[in-house]
Amino acid sequence: MLDRTDFFTVTDLKQYAYCARVIYYERCLPHVRPRTYKMDAGRDAHQEEQKRALRRSLAGYEVLQGERFFNVRLSSERLQLTGMMDEVVRTREGEVFPVDYKLAKQASAHYKLQLAAYAVLLGEAESVVVRRGFIYLIPRRKLIAVSITHDLCAQVETALLAIRTIVEREQMPEPAANPAYCTACEFRRFCNDV
């Protein structure tokens, strides 16, 4: 049963969008997740990327002047959601937006949902509407601009509701829609139907 003090994370949303079973395994069967090389590589790449980001100008964000903040933790009591953003940019004009680093070659839908969740948290914390964010693809050294639309923010709330249902019912969801996701999944050995 979900306790009111038990917040979900923005990473939970990303995992849910990729494969809902990951949420089931992590929340209903805690302590079974194996640590993988990809997890460690991702952590290390994020740390290195922050050092490089300090040397880059804000021109890639179409910003002339502003400030960068790294590892920004935010929470929403309303959503019972918490997350740590890789980077937040605050422009001189007062715009704020999240930047999420990914050790990936493309900005997939589950990454965009995660970015939208960061934007919602940031918007609540700053009492502003966050209209855009960026996904930085580390291997390609490429920034992908993402519009934070009403529909994308609604997907965040819909996904949170679905996650709560999975955890409260302790019911295993269907496998990932794309069977290719299962190939490198650390939970594959637990799924007997993929």
N, C-alpha and C positions, 0 to 999 in steps of 0.2 A: 504494500500500500504506500502511495506517495505521501510523504510528510510535507507540510507547508514550508518547512525550512529546506527542503531538498530541491534545489534549483537544477534545471537542466542547463547544459552548456551549449554554446553556439556550435561546438564540434559535434555534439549529439545531433543537431539539425543536419549538418553536412553528412554524417554517417547515415542518418535516416533516409536522406534523399538518395544516397548511394545504394544502401541495402538496409531495410528496416530490421533485419535480423541482428545486425550489429548492436542495435539498441537493446534488443531482447537479451542478448548474451551479456552485454556490459551491465545492464541494470537489474536483470532478473537472476542472472548467474554471475555475481561479481567474483573477481579474482581468478577468472579462467583465461583472460586475454593474454596470449603470449606476446612478448616484446619482439618486434621484427627489425631487421636491418633497415627497412624503409622508414620506420618510425625514428630511429636514431639518425639516419641520414637527413631526414626532414628537419629535425631539431637543429642539427649542426649547420645545415644550409641556411636556416632562418637566422642564426646567430651571425654567420658570416655576411649575410645579405644586409643586415642592419648596419654593420661597419661600412659597407660600400655605400649604402643609402646616405649616410652622413656626408659623403663626399660629392654626391650628385646634387645638381640644382633642382629646383622645383618645376623647371620648364616642361618636363614630361607630363606634368599634371595640368599644364596650361596655366600655371601660377607664376607670377613674377617674384612675389615676396610672401613669406609666411614662415611658420615654424613646424617642425616635426617633433612628434612625441612617439616613443617606442614602448611596446609592452604595456599598453593601457588597458587596465581591468575595469570593466563596467558591469553593472547588474540592473535588472528591472524587477522590482517587486510585483508590478502588474503582470508581467509575463512569466515570472519565476524563472528567469533566464539570466545567465552570466557568461561572460567571455573575456578573453584577453586579445586585443587587437595588436597585430604586428606593428602597425604604424597609423598614426592619426596626423593629418595635415590640417592646420588652421591658417587660413589666408589672412592677409592684412585687412581684407574687406569683411571678415567675419565668417566666411564659409568654413565648414569643417567636413571632412570626409575620411572614411577608412581606407586603408591600403592593406591587402592581405597577400602575403608571400606564399607562393606555392611551388613545390618541387615537382612541377608538372609541365607538360608541353602544350596544354590547351586549357581554356577557362570553361570547364564543364558546368552543367546545370547545378550540380550539388555545391560547387564552389560559389556560384552566383547566389544561391540561397544562403549560404554561410555569410557572404558579404552583406546581403540584405539584412540579415539578423544583426550584424555589427552596426549597420547604418541605423537600424531601429534603436538599438541600445544607445548609440552615440547621440541620436536625435533627442531621445528622452533625457539624457544626462545634460545636454547643452540647451534644451528647450528650443530646438531649431528643427527644420525639416532638412534632412540630408537627401540631396537629389542625385548624388553620384558617388561612386567609389571606384577603386581600382584593384585589379588582381595583377600581381607582379609574378610573371612566370620566370622563375630563377634560371632554369637551363637555357632559356631563349633570351634572357635579359630583355624581356618585353613587357610593357605595361598594357593592360587591357582595361579600357574604360567601361564601366557598367552603369547604366541608368537605374536608379533606385525608384522603381515605379510603384504605384499603388498595388498593382497585381502581385508584384514580387514580395512586397511587405505582407500582403494577405496570405501568400503561400507560407510565410514564416509562421503566422498564427495557426494556419491549418495543420502544418507539420507538427507544431507543438502539441496541439490537441490529439493528433494521432499517436504521438510518442507517449503522452500521458495515458492514453487508452491501452497501449501495449504493456506499459509498466503496471498499471493498476490491475489489469486482467491477467497478467503474467502468461500471455498467450503468444506463442511463436507466430510471427507473420509469414507471409509467403516469401519465397526467395527473391533475390534481385531480378528485376525485369530483364536485365541483360546478363545472360549466363557467363559472358566474358569477365564480368566483375568477380566471379567466384575463383578464377584461376589463381590469383595472387592473394586471396583473402586468408588472413590468419585464423579465421573461424571455420574454414571449409571442412575441416575434419569433424566438426560438430553437426554439420548438415548432411543428413543421410539421403537427401532427395535431389542433390545437385551433382 
